[in-house]
Amino acid sequence: MIIGNVIGNVWATRKDEKLNGLKFLVIKPINYTSNNDASVFVAVDSVGAGIGETVLVVKGSSARVSLSEETIPVDATIVGIIDTVDIDESIIE
C-alpha cells in the first residue's frame, strides 16, 4: 500500500468503456523516510477523495479486486482517506 496526497484530477472523455463512471485522481506518494520525490501516478477513486486529502492506495491486482472487477484496466485504486499518520521517528534510520 502507498500513502499519498491527492494533487489533481484527470479528465478523459475517451477511454476504455470499462472505465466509464470512474473518477481519476493524481497522487503524489509521501516518503516519510527521505526527501526523495517519488513519481506521481493516477489512481481510481473508490472512496470519494478530493484534492488535498491524504489517501491510502493499493496497486496491481489488488487495485482491480477492490473495484470488484478483475478485468478492468486499472493498476491503482484509492481505498481509504487517511485522518492521521503517526511515525515513531526514533525507529527511522
C-alpha positions as CSV (number, residue, x, y, z in Angstrom):
1,M,0.0,0.0,0.0
2,I,1.1,3.6,-0.6
3,I,0.3,6.7,1.3
4,G,0.0,9.8,-0.9
5,N,-1.5,13.2,-1.3
6,V,-4.2,13.9,-4.0
7,I,-2.8,16.8,-6.1
8,G,-5.1,16.8,-9.0
9,N,-7.9,15.4,-11.2
10,V,-7.7,13.6,-14.6
11,W,-10.5,14.1,-17.1
12,A,-10.7,11.7,-20.0
13,T,-13.7,11.8,-22.2
14,R,-12.5,9.0,-24.5
15,K,-11.4,5.9,-22.7
16,D,-12.0,2.1,-22.4
17,E,-15.7,1.5,-21.8
18,K,-14.9,-0.3,-18.5
19,L,-13.5,2.9,-17.1
20,N,-16.8,4.9,-17.7
21,G,-18.1,6.3,-14.4
22,L,-14.8,6.1,-12.6
23,K,-13.1,9.2,-11.1
24,F,-9.4,9.5,-11.6
25,L,-7.1,11.4,-9.3
26,V,-3.4,12.3,-9.4
27,I,-1.4,11.0,-6.5
28,K,1.9,12.2,-5.1
29,P,3.4,9.5,-2.9
30,I,4.7,10.5,0.5
31,N,8.1,9.2,1.6
32,Y,8.4,9.6,5.4
33,T,12.0,8.3,5.5
34,S,13.7,10.5,2.9
35,N,13.3,13.7,0.9
36,N,13.4,11.8,-2.5
37,D,10.4,12.6,-4.6
38,A,8.5,9.6,-6.0
39,S,6.8,9.8,-9.3
40,V,3.2,10.9,-9.4
41,F,0.6,8.5,-10.7
42,V,-3.1,8.2,-11.5
43,A,-5.4,6.2,-9.3
44,V,-9.1,5.4,-9.5
45,D,-11.1,6.8,-6.5
46,S,-13.3,4.3,-4.8
47,V,-13.9,6.3,-1.6
48,G,-14.8,9.9,-2.6
49,A,-11.4,11.5,-2.0
50,G,-10.6,15.0,-3.1
51,I,-7.7,17.3,-3.8
52,G,-5.5,18.0,-0.7
53,E,-6.5,14.8,1.1
54,T,-4.1,12.1,2.2
55,V,-5.1,8.7,0.9
56,L,-4.2,5.0,1.0
57,V,-3.7,3.5,-2.4
58,V,-3.4,-0.1,-3.5
59,K,-1.7,-1.1,-6.7
60,G,-1.6,-4.1,-9.1
61,S,-4.1,-6.9,-8.9
62,S,-5.4,-5.5,-5.5
63,A,-6.5,-2.4,-7.3
64,R,-8.8,-4.3,-9.6
65,V,-10.1,-6.6,-6.8
66,S,-11.0,-3.6,-4.7
67,L,-13.3,-2.4,-7.5
68,S,-14.9,-5.9,-7.6
69,E,-14.0,-6.2,-11.3
70,E,-10.9,-8.1,-12.1
71,T,-11.0,-7.4,-15.9
72,I,-11.0,-3.6,-15.5
73,P,-7.7,-2.0,-16.8
74,V,-6.7,-0.3,-13.6
75,D,-3.4,-0.6,-11.6
76,A,-4.0,1.8,-8.7
77,T,-7.1,2.4,-6.6
78,I,-7.7,4.7,-3.6
79,V,-9.1,2.6,-0.9
80,G,-9.0,5.0,2.1
81,I,-8.9,8.6,3.2
82,I,-6.3,9.0,6.0
83,D,-7.1,11.1,9.0
84,T,-3.7,11.0,10.7
85,V,-0.3,9.2,10.3
86,D,1.8,8.7,13.4
87,I,5.5,7.9,12.8
88,D,8.0,6.9,15.5
89,E,11.0,8.8,14.2
90,S,13.3,7.0,16.6
91,I,12.8,3.9,14.5
92,I,13.6,5.5,11.2
93,E,17.3,5.3,10.3
